[in-house]
Each structure stands twice: as structure tokens, then as C-alpha cells.
Amino acid sequence: MNESEPTLERALGRAWTDDRAWTLLTRLTELPHRMGGSPNERRAADIIRETLSDAGLEGVRVQEFPMQYWERGSTEFAVLGGEHGKDDEPDRRETPDRSFEAIALPYSPAGDVEGPLVDVGYGTPDEIADAELQGAIAVASTTTPRDQRFVHRMEKFGHAVAAGAKAFVFANHVSGQLPPTGALTFDAEAAAPGVGVSAETHDWLTDYAERGARARIRVDATTTDGSSRNVHGVLGSEARGASDEPSGQRGGETASSETTESSPGPRDAETDDEVLVVAHYDAHDITEGALDNGCGIATVAGATAILAALEEDLDCQVRIAGVGCEEIGLLGAEAMAEELDLESVRAVVNVDGAGRFRNLRALSHGSTNLEELAEDVTSAVGQSVVHESDPHPFSDHWPFLRAGVPALQLHSEPPEGSERGRGWTHTTADTRDKVDRRNLREHAMLTALLVRELTRTEVSRVDTADLQERLREQEYEPGMRAADIWPDAWD
């Protein structure tokens, strides 16, 4: 910034006292929950539409799309009493009848399952392969050792079921009597019941598994046809010289995107490109969802107001979207990818995890252009950024990235020394008191600066063959296949 950019200076100056991000976060976390497909998620969509319009977004509209609506019923989990193992070890192997708090995981089918408890540690592929899981109830931690790639919940579940497990127990590694939630599959009922239990319960289960104890899981849940919503509009449409109606518009309900292949090469700044900014606004039904992803969509609201003030300074159109159903399958992002002409999307900025903690984390998903852009923009304003270049498929950038669209994900770093994993998110502890409104403001400013620069920058398309190879190098392919998210077109 310098004296030749007074508009930018004024916009950033106003952002220091702008409370629209905090106000949006408050309104969202006041809802009972924002589970994908629920009436509360619809209420949240209305709040997003109102907030983005007030922030200056043009032509804000709602896109409705179909999905499978999962609704939680009751859950029971108990270790069954009795003596187990060798006759000469009755004291060590004796187990009492004991019930524990548990919550069903989204897309768990209803069921009543009994079997031996088998602890598979972190639930890595090697640990599951070494365990005897036929007819068993598998117990896996929510975290992964730091010296190994992160293993997603869906991968752990998929490998366990493939190995013969009749049910799955996902055990939190964060203390505080906090059973975690999280989808077992994407947009479809899972093959076996799954539940979440606390770290304190996990301590007992590892003990009982060593004794050879059996357990019983009862889940009451339903999966029915439903719908969810995306909310989106544009800025800088005059610069583009086009309306906000995207190419490929299908109307009210939109099916999921097909995988497409794109050859690499720079995008021409003189075309009708647009930069797409997405953040999911849904959250699980056990929590306020302040950190995941109330902070993200609130950051986007703050950035929208800044970008609206800089609209004449944008070199291409910017489309801003609050998307639904990320937590249960990236379904809103899939619907957006189906609706838009992806050849005209210069890059996608996925704001998932920004605003939570002090230091911004930028994931460039294999794009050297985006890595350099993030470093240049944040360095110019004296803000530190933690960079990660390796791609992953576990957030709303994925439907675009796999089609060749460069993706920049904005996250934030937890305090030094924090344990690996989700922390309070996906538990009842994901509440507004964990959020510092100063982080929302600063990350809104950084997001706006990054998006502004993206409208001025040519970005090479992603070579999907190279993307496949990078995912294989990180050993993601077996897990993505286990979770049924490896694109069919890549075979």
C-alpha cells in the first residue's frame, strides 16, 4: 500500500471497527444447530443472504440442491459384563456391565450390533490390517501421529468395514467428556453403524479391549430425501461486462459435478474469468459450530464489505458463495461446481478454518502461483502466514481442484504445542467463546487483499495427472478409495 491507494487504505481502516463478522457469527451460533438439510440450515442460509447483501454483494440469490438428509435419533453403547480370555486370568479379564455416553455419526444406519471390542489405535491402514476385525467393533482415535500423514475419519471407517468390522467407534483424543461427530460417508447411508465417544471413554475401552470384552451398539437414525441451499452473488460485474447468471445454470435443483480434465496453462486476464470465494455455513447438530465454520463464513462477510468498497479496483468478477452441507459431503460445493462454467473460474478461495486463531495458514494445493501470491500479499502487509503446498480432498475446494481449478484454502494455526487434530470442532465445545473477533477482522482484511490480487494475476490451471500423482505420493489414494471419494474418471 502507498499514497496512491487511498480507497484501499480507507476500506482497511473501516475494517478495523467493522463488527459485521462478529454479528454474523453471533446470529449463526444462536441457532440450535446448522445440520445440513435441516430447517436450521435453511434459517442460516437466510441470514447469510441478508448479511452478504448488506455487505455490498450484488445479485445475491439462492441455489437449492438435493441431498440425503440424515437425522439423529437415540444412541446406546455398552460394554457387556462377563469373564473373557484364559481361565487362569479371571481377575484381569473380568468385565462389568457398563454403559457409556455415545453419539451416532452422520449417515450411520439404524442398527443393533454386538461384537468383541478391538482397539485399532490411531486407525491407520497398517494398524487396521494387523487387527482381527471380522465381526468386531473397531475402536479408533480421532488423531494421527505427527510423523505420519493425517488419516481421515472416513478412511478409518472404510478400512475397518472392509476388514470385516460390524461397527465403528470414533474416540476423541481431546479431553473434556466430548464425544466427537463427523460423517461416515458422503450423502448416503453407511454400510455399518458408527458412534463417537469421549477421550475418557476411550481410556476405558482400550482397557476392556485388552480383556477381550464384548460391546453392544444401538443406533436410531433416519436418512431421507432432502435439500439444502447455496447463497451467492458477485462483485465487479461491470469489469467483466456480464450478468451474474453463471454459464451452465440448471435452475433450482442441481446434481453433483462430473469430474472433468483440464490441461495446464495460464489463464488470459482479458477473458471473462471470475475468482470464486467459498465458505461453508453448515455445522453439525450437536454444536454451535463457531469455529467450524462460523469463523470462515464470518471472515468472508467481512472480506465482502472490503471488496465491495474496492469494486472498481477489481480486474475481474468475484463470486462469493456461502455453501451448505460441507460437513456431510461437500455437497454445496459439488452443486456450485456443477452450475458454474469451471473454465471461467480463475481460482477458488476456500475459507475453511480462517478466523479461528491468530496466524493465517495458506494451503495452495500444489499451485506454485498461489503459493507465491499468498507469500507476496501477506509479506507486503507484515502478516505472517504458514504455508502448506500439498493437496488434500477434504474441504470445499475439492470439486474444483479435481477439475483443474487452482485452489487456495485459508485456514489458521492453533497455538504452538496444540495436539494434532480438530480440537474442539465437531464437539459440543465448538462455541462462540472460543473466538477472538480481532482474528475475524484481520483475516477478513487478508482474505480481501488476496482476492483483490487474484483478480490481477494469471494463474496456471492444475494438471490433473500431476494432482493424481501428488495424492498418490502422499498415500491418499487407498484412503480415498476406502471412503469412496477417488474420482471414477481417474481410473
N, C-alpha and C positions, 0 to 999 in steps of 0.2 A: 504494500500500500504506500501511496505518496500523496502529495497535494493535488495531483491530477485526478484523484479518485474520491471527490467529496461525497458522492452518492453512496459509495461503499462504506465510507467512514461513518456517515450518518446512520446507515442501516445497521451496522455493527454496534454503534453507540446505543441505539434504541434497544438492541437485543439484550444489553446488559440489565435492563429493567423490565423486559418483556416476560410476563408470567403466563402466557398462553400455554406453554408446555406443561407447567405445573398444574394449571387449571384443567387441562385435558386429562392429565394423569389422575387427578383427583376425581373427576367425573367418571372415568372408566373404573377406577378401583372402588367407587361407591356402589357399583352394580354387584349383585350377589356373585356373579361369575360371568365369563365370556366364552363358554364352551362352544366350539364350532357347531353351527347349525341350530343352536338354541335360541329362544326368544331374547335372552340377554345379549347374545351376539348381535342380533338384529338391532337392539337398542343401542349397542355400541356403534354400529355402522351409522346410525342416525347422528350420534354425537360426533363421529369422525367427519361426516359430510358437513355438518354445521361449522365445525372448527376450521376445516380446510377452506371453506368458502369465506369465512370471516378473516382468514389469514391472507386472502387475496387470490386464491386459486380460481381459475376461470372454468366455466362449463362443467362444474362438478356433477357427476352422475353416478348412479348405482348400477352395477352389473350383477345380476343374480345367476348362480350356477348350481347344478345339482350335486349332491354328496350323500354319503351314508351317515345318518345321524345316530350316534351311539349315546345311550342314556344309561347312567349308572343306577343300579338297584342296591340291594344289600350284599355284603361280603362277610364270610365267616372263614376263619383259619385257625386250625387247632392241631397241636401235636398230640398223638394218641398214646395213652399210657400203656405200660406193659414192660416186660423184660425182653431184651434183644441181644443177639450175639451169642457168645460162648457161655455154656453153663457155669464155668468156673470164674466168670466175671459178672456176677449178678448185681453187685453194687454199682459198678461203673456203667453198666448197660441198662439199669432200671430207669424208666421214664414215667413221669406223672401225666395224667390228662391235663392239658393246659391250652387255653385259648389266648390268641394274640390279636391285637388290632391290625387290620389289613384293609387295603382299598383295591378294588378291581382296576386293572389298567384298561384304557380305552381300546375298544374293539375286542376285548375279551368276550368270548361267548358265555352264555349261561352254562353252568355245569356243576357237577358234584363229583370230585375226584379224590381218590385215596391212593397213596403210594409211599414208598420209602423216601425220606429226605436225603438228597445228595448235594453236598456243597461243592460247587464248581469254582470257588474262589472269585476271581475277577470276571469270570465268564469269557476268557479269551478262547479263540479257536483251539489252541493246544490243550488248555485245561478241560474243555468240553470233550475233546477227542479222547482224553485219557480217563474220563469218568464212565461209570456204568450207569447209563440213564434210561435204559429200556424199562418203561413202566414206572419211572420215578418222578418225583417232584424236584426240579432243579432249582437251586438257590444260588444267585449271582449278585455280586456287588455292583453298585452304580458307577464305580470308578474304574480306572485302568492305571497300572504303574506308569510313572512318568517316562521311563526308558522304553516304552512301547507305544505304538500308535494307539489313539483312542478307539475303543471298541464301543460302538453304539448299542443302545438297548435292543433295538430291533434285530441287530446282528446276533446278539447273545441269545435272544429268544428263538430266532430262526435256526441257529445251530443246535440249540438244546432240543427243539422239537424234531429236527431231522435225526438226532441221535436217539430218539425214542421217548423223550420226556412227555409225561401226560399233563404236566402243568409247570408253571414258571413262577418263581418268586424273585422279585427285584428288590434288593435290600440296600437301603441308603447307607452311604459311608459318612454322612454328616450327622452328628449327634443332635439330640433335641426332641426325641419321640416324633419324628417326621416321616411317616410313610410317603414315598415318592409316587408320582403318577407319570404317565407317558405312554403313547400309543404303541401297541404290539405290532400293528401292521398299518398300512395306509389305505384308508377309505374302504375297508372290507373286514368282515368278521374274521378273527384269527382262528388258527387251527386248534388251539388249546387255551384253557383259562390261564390268566396271569394276574398276579397281585403284587402290590408294593407293600413293604414293611419297613420299619424304622431300623436305624443302626443298632439300637438297644435290643430289639427283637433279633436282629441278625446275630448278635453275640450268642444268644441262647440257641439259635438254630444251628450254628456251627458245632456247638457242643452236642446237641441232640443228634445231629447227623453223624457225628463220630460214634455215638452209642448205637447207631443203626435204627433210630426211631422212624416211625411212620407218621404221616400227617394227612390231614383232610382239608380240602378247599371247596367251599361252596360259593358260587357267584350267581347273582341275579342281575341280568343286564339285557338290554334290547338294542338291536340295530335295525333301523327302518329308513326308507327313502326320505330325504330331506333336502334343504337348500341353504346356501349361505350367500354372502354378498362381498363384492369388492366395491370400493369407493375411489373414484379417480377423476382428475381434471388436469388442466395444462397451464403452463406459464410460457410466455414468449411465443404465442401462436402467430403474432404478426410478423415476427422474424422468420418464421417458417413459411408464412403465406398460405396456410392451410387451416381448415377447420379442425376441431378437436375430435372428429369422428375417426377412429383408427381404421386402417385398412384391415379387411378380414372380419369386420363386425358381423356377429352371428345373431344378435338380438338378445333377448332376456337370458336364456339359459345356454351355457357354453360347455362343450365337452372338453376333456383334458387334451393337452397339446401332444401332437405326434412328434417324435424325435426327427430332426432334420439335420443334414450335414451341411456345413458351410466351409468353403475354402478360405484360408487365411489371406489377409491383405488389408491395407489401410482403407478407412472409410473416407469418402470425399466430403470435405466440410461444406461444399456447395450443394449437397443433396438435401432432401427433406428429413434428415436424421432427427431423432429425438433421444434425449437422455431419460431413462426411466428410473425413478426413485420409488422403492417399495419398502413397506414395513408392515408386519402383521399386527393386528389389533386383538386377535382372539387370545384366550387363555384357558387353562384347564378349569374344571368345575369345582375344584377344591380350594381355590386360591383367588386373591385379588389380582394376581398377575401384574404386579407393579414393575418388577424387574424384567419379566419375560411376558410380553414385550411392551408393557405400558411405557417404559422408558424409550423404547425405539420409536413408537408412533408419536410420542410426545416430542421427541427430538425432531422428527420430520415436520411436525406442526410449527415448531419454532423456526426451522430452516425455511419452510414455505413462506413465512412472513418476510424473512430477509430476502429471499429470491424474488418475491413479488415487488419489493422496493427496488430491486436491481433488474427488473424485467427488460428494460431497454438495453441492458448490458449483456444479455444472453445471446449467444451466436446461433443457437438452435433451440427448438422447443424442448421444454422439460415437462414430462408427465409424472405426476405424483400420485401414488396409489396406497391406500390402506387396504390390505388384503386379509381375507378371512381364512380360517381353517388351516393355518400353518402347522399347528401342533398335531393335527391328525392326518397329515399327508401332503403338505404344501399345496393344498387343493386350490386356494385362491390364486396363487402364483401360476399354477398349471392353467387355470381358466384365463388369466391375463395373457399368458404365452400363446394360448390358442387364439385369442381375439386379435392380438396385435400383429402387424407385419414386422417380423423379427429382423428382416433385412434392413429396416429403417431404425432399429434400436441400436444406437451407437454403443451404449454400455448400460448396464443395470447397476444401480447402487442399492444394496440391500442393507437397510438399517435394522439390524437384529442384534441387540446387545449393547448398542451405544447408549450413553447417558447413565449407565449403572455406576461406573467407577470413574476415577479421575483421569486415567491415561487412555487415550483412544487407541484402539487396535485396528489395523487395516489389513484385511485379507484380500490379496489380489488374485487369487485362484489361477495362478500361472501366467498372468498378463504382466509382462515387463513394463509396458506403457503405463498401466495403472499403478504399479509399484513406484515408478519414478514420479508420477503425478502426485501421489499421496505424500511422498517424501518431500517434494518441492513445495507443495502448498503448506504443509504443516510446519516445515522448517522456516518458511518465509514469515510466519507469524509467531515463531518461537514456541511452538507447541510440540511436545514430544509425542511420537507415535511408535507403537510397537508393530512391527511388520511380520506378516506370515504369507509366504508365497504359495504354499501347497494347496491344491484344490480339495474340496470335500463336497459331498452331495446333500448335506443335512440342513439346508435352510432355503429361503425363497429365491435365491439366485439360481438354484439348480435347474429348473425348467428352461431357463435362458442360457445358462452356461453350456449345457449339453447340446444346445442348438447352435453354438458358436458365438454367442454374445459375450463379450468381455464383462466380467463381474467384479465389483468391489464391494466387499462386505465390511460394514463398520460395526465393530464390537467394542468392548472396553475391558481393560485389565483389572482383575481383582487385586486387593492388596498383596504385597510381597509376602510369601510364606503361606498363602492360602492353599488349601488342598485342591487337587485337580478335580474337575467335575462341575456340576451345575450349581453347587452351593445351595442357597435357599430356594432356587427356582424349582418348579414342579412340586412344591410342597405348600402347606398352609402358611408357611413363614414368608412367602413371597408377597410382602405387604409394603404399603407406601412409606412407612417409617424408615425403610432401608435406603431411600432415595434422597440425594442431595440436589436441590433444584439448581445449584450452581453448575453441576455437571451437565444437566439438561441444556442450560443456556450455552455453555462453552461448546458442547458437541453439536448443538444446532448451528452455531456460527461456523464451526469447522466443516460440517456437512454442506452448508450453503457455499462455502468457499470452494470445496472440492467439486461440487456440481457445477458451479459457475465456470471453473477451469475446464471441466469436461466438455462444456459446450463449445470451447475454443480449441479443443485438442483432437487430433486424429488418433484413433485407437485401432490397432490391428485386431482383426477377428481371431477367435480362438480356433486353432486347428484341432478338430475333434479327435483325430487319430493321436495327436500328441496328448490331448486330455486323457484319452483312454490309457495311454502308456503311463502317464504320471499316476493315475489312480491305481494301476496295477503295481507300479513300483512301491506305492505306499501300502500295498496288500489290501486295498479296499474291495477288489473285485469279489473274493469269496464271500465277504460280509454283505455286500450289496446284492449278491445273488441269493444269499440266505434270507435277506429282508425283502427280496423280490423287487428291487429298485434298479437293477442293472438294465439299461435300455435294450430292448429286444433288437433294435436296429444295429447294435454293435456286435451282434453275433453273426 
